[in-house]
């Protein structure tokens, strides 16, 4: 393979890798918006997920996979907790969705919350104790062209691909998914059918926040 072909493969493999956290965040925002909630605080939730995930992996003992799994879960929970603030404001208190989302991002980022948490946890100046390693899937990591693209990525990359497939199936082939779409497109009709509009919006806003947190953890791990 010539130099141009090699460079192209490296660029595509890097695009897949670095696009993964955005994919997690995008799926999370998709679920929230399908319920009728616009969440512009995704960036803030990713920052919170990145900091809490990194802090967790630095302080959890045991094998690497235990620390990494715990870190991802903690990042998801922390970001979901942050998204609950947005959910309460816009669903229960009827606050402006754009203002609430931007306020959350400013609170986590521009106000220095993530930097403060990093300083308190003494997270700067050294790499993560455990890092996500690329997996040679099915032993095909060295296969020409497709090997580096599809079979030599870390576990969260493959999880993100599965997440997209599951989300599509959920939204188009399951009753809760169809209810979710109804809530977002016509909440009055959904409410008349006995569907809990607020319940669906709360649940999917929190799930969206959790996925954004996983995307943030991907950056720091």
C-alpha positions in Angstrom: 0.0 0.0 0.0 1.3 3.4 -0.9 1.9 6.3 1.5 -1.3 8.1 0.6 -3.4 5.0 1.2 -1.7 4.4 4.6 -2.3 8.0 5.6 -6.0 7.8 4.6 -6.5 4.6 6.7 -4.8 6.3 9.7 -7.1 9.4 9.3 -10.2 7.3 9.0 -9.3 5.2 12.0 -8.6 8.3 14.0 -11.9 9.8 12.9 -13.8 6.7 14.1 -11.9 6.8 17.4 -12.3 10.5 18.2 -15.8 10.6 16.9 -16.9 8.0 19.5 -17.5 10.4 22.4 -19.5 12.6 20.1 -21.6 9.6 19.0 -22.4 8.8 22.6 -23.4 12.4 23.2 -25.4 12.6 20.0 -27.4 9.5 20.8 -28.1 10.8 24.3 -29.3 14.1 22.9 -31.4 12.3 20.3 -33.3 10.5 23.0 -33.8 13.7 25.0 -35.0 15.6 21.9 -37.3 12.8 20.9 -39.1 13.3 24.2 -39.4 17.0 23.5 -36.6 18.3 25.7 -33.8 20.3 24.1 -30.6 19.9 26.1 -27.8 22.3 25.2 -26.0 21.3 28.4 -24.4 18.2 26.7 -21.0 19.8 26.7 -21.2 20.5 30.4 -22.3 16.9 31.1 -19.3 15.6 29.0 -17.0 17.7 31.1 -18.4 16.4 34.3 -18.2 12.8 33.0 -14.5 13.4 31.9 -13.5 14.7 35.3 -15.4 12.2 37.5 -14.3 9.3 35.3 -10.7 10.2 35.5 -10.9 10.8 39.2 -12.5 7.4 39.7 -10.0 5.4 37.7 -7.2 7.0 39.7 -8.7 5.9 43.1 -10.3 2.5 42.4 -8.1 -0.4 43.1 -8.1 -3.8 41.6 -7.6 -5.0 38.0 -7.6 -2.4 35.2 -11.0 -3.5 33.8 -12.6 -3.0 37.2 -11.3 0.6 37.5 -12.3 1.4 33.9 -15.8 -0.1 34.2 -16.3 1.7 37.5 -15.1 5.0 36.1 -17.4 4.8 33.1 -20.4 4.0 35.4 -19.5 6.8 37.8 -19.1 9.3 34.9 -22.6 8.2 33.6 -24.2 8.7 37.0 -22.5 12.1 37.6 -23.6 13.4 34.3 -27.1 12.0 34.7 -27.3 13.7 38.1 -26.3 17.0 36.3 -29.0 16.4 33.7 -31.6 16.0 36.4 -31.1 19.7 37.2 -31.9 20.6 33.7 -34.9 18.1 33.7 -36.4 19.6 36.8 -36.0 23.1 35.5 -37.6 22.6 32.1 -40.1 19.8 32.8 -41.4 20.6 36.2 -40.7 24.3 36.5 -41.2 25.1 32.8 -38.0 27.1 32.5 -36.6 28.1 29.1 -34.9 25.0 27.6 -32.2 27.0 25.8 -31.3 29.1 28.8 -31.2 26.1 31.2 -29.0 24.0 28.9 -26.5 26.8 28.3 -26.5 27.6 32.0 -25.5 24.0 32.7 -22.7 24.1 30.2 -21.4 27.4 31.6 -21.7 26.1 35.2 -19.6 23.0 34.3 -17.2 24.6 31.9 -16.8 28.3 31.8 -17.4 28.8 35.6 -14.5 26.4 36.3 -16.4 23.6 38.0 -14.6 20.9 36.0 -11.3 22.6 36.6 -12.0 22.9 40.3 -12.9 19.3 40.6 -9.8 18.4 38.8 -7.7 20.5 41.1 -9.3 19.1 44.2 -8.7 15.6 43.0 -5.2 16.5 41.9 -5.8 15.1 38.5 -3.5 17.3 36.4 0.1 16.4 35.4 -0.2 12.7 35.0 -2.0 10.1 32.8 -4.8 7.9 33.9 -3.8 4.9 36.1 -5.6 2.6 33.6 -6.4 3.4 30.0 -8.8 2.0 27.4 -6.7 -0.2 25.2 -7.5 -1.2 21.6 -8.8 -4.7 21.1 -7.7 -6.9 18.3 -11.2 -8.2 17.5 -11.3 -11.7 16.1 -7.6 -11.5 15.4 -8.3 -9.2 12.4 -6.7 -6.1 13.6 -3.9 -6.4 11.1 -6.1 -7.2 8.1 -5.6 -4.8 5.1 -7.7 -1.6 5.2 -10.6 -2.8 7.3 -8.4 -4.1 10.1 -7.4 -0.8 11.7 -10.8 0.7 10.9 -13.1 -2.0 12.3 -11.2 -4.6 14.2 -8.6 -2.6 16.2 -10.6 -0.2 18.4 -11.2 -0.1 22.2 -14.3 -1.5 23.9 -16.3 1.7 24.1 -16.1 2.2 20.3 -17.8 -1.1 19.8 -20.3 -0.3 22.5 -21.1 3.0 20.7 -21.8 1.0 17.5 -24.1 -1.4 19.3 -25.8 1.6 21.0 -26.7 3.1 17.6 -28.3 -0.2 16.5 -30.2 -0.6 19.8 -31.4 3.0 19.7 -32.8 2.6 16.1 -34.5 -0.6 17.1 -35.9 1.0 20.2 -37.3 4.0 18.5 -38.8 2.1 15.5 -39.7 -1.4 16.7 -40.7 -1.2 20.4 -43.8 0.2 22.1 -41.9 2.4 24.6 -39.9 3.8 21.6 -43.1 4.6 19.7 -44.6 6.2 22.9 -41.4 8.3 23.2 -41.9 9.6 19.7 -45.5 10.4 20.4 -44.5 12.3 23.5 -42.1 14.4 21.5 -44.3 15.0 18.5 -47.7 15.5 20.2 -47.6 15.5 24.0 -51.3 16.4 24.3 -52.3 13.3 22.2 -49.8 11.1 24.1 -51.3 12.4 27.4 -54.8 11.6 26.2 -53.7 8.1 25.4 -52.6 7.6 29.0 -48.9 8.0 28.4 -46.9 9.7 31.1 -45.4 12.6 29.2 -43.4 13.9 32.2 -42.2 10.4 33.0 -40.9 9.8 29.5 -39.2 13.2 29.4 -37.5 12.7 32.8 -36.3 9.2 32.0 -34.8 10.0 28.6 -33.3 13.3 29.7 -31.4 11.4 32.4 -30.4 8.6 30.0 -29.2 11.2 27.6 -27.1 12.8 30.3 -25.6 9.5 31.2 -24.6 8.8 27.6 -23.0 12.3 27.4 -21.1 11.4 30.6 -19.8 8.2 29.0 -18.7 10.2 26.0 -16.8 12.6 28.4 -15.2 9.6 30.2 -14.0 8.4 26.8 -11.9 11.6 26.4 -10.1 11.2 29.7 -9.7 7.4 29.7 
